[in-house]
Amino acid sequence: MASSSPHSSLLDIAPVVPVVVLQDASDAVPLARALVAGGLPAIEVTLRTPVALDAIRAIAGEVREAVVGAGTVITPDQVTETVAAGARFLVSPGWTDVLLEAMRASGVPFLPGVSTTSEVVALLERGVTEMKFFPAEAAGGTAYLRSLAGPLPQARFCPTGGIGSTNAPDYLALPNVGCVGGTWMLPADAIAARDWGRVEALAREAAGLKTLRAQV
């Protein structure tokens, strides 16, 4: 999967991809700036709220250092809309051939979601080697991913779902995990208070997991 970023892979931009759910589009730019300042430039804005497209558009237009993407992409129309808004990568909780074809045709990197071995094998059969593992903790966590590394070493994952600061290092230590997705650097009370300094500090701690990983 070719990446439009200077990095060889979406999974290698940063150890953590913040999963952002915004209720107010005016928060998008300061939030993105705080995450970038903390060392987390790859930002997944989920399509779970009505302001998501506006948020993606704002970040893409005003925070050049950010690599903004769209999450919870489940239809071809959403692929078209989010890329038009400026999304530079796409993430889905699962996949179908129709959705996969649309994501592939979009021209931007994408991470289709998987939670079973058969889904992983089916994507490998279609030439896709980078995937989202979701919901990570509920689907078997690090033990499951470790078990996949032997028979399917060519598959690389961004696990998301139930991951926080305490278990993220366990995931990042796995050979088939490139990065993890999470929300722990975006506490609801900090967003509500627009405490971007706190978000930046938490992002910096999360970005530091790369150093921790290198020592594993």
Secondary structure, 3 states (H helix, E strand, C coil): CCCCCCCCCHHHCCCEEEEECCCCHHHHHHHHHHHHHCCCCEEEEECCCCCHHHHHHHHHHHCCCCEEEEECCCCHHHHHHHHHHCCCCEECCCCCHHHHHHHHHHCCCEECEECCHHHHHHHHHCCCCEEEECCCCCCCHHHHHHHHHCCCCCCEEEEECCCCCCCHHHHHCCCCECCEEECCCCCHHHHHCCCHHHHHHHHHHHHCHHHHHHCC
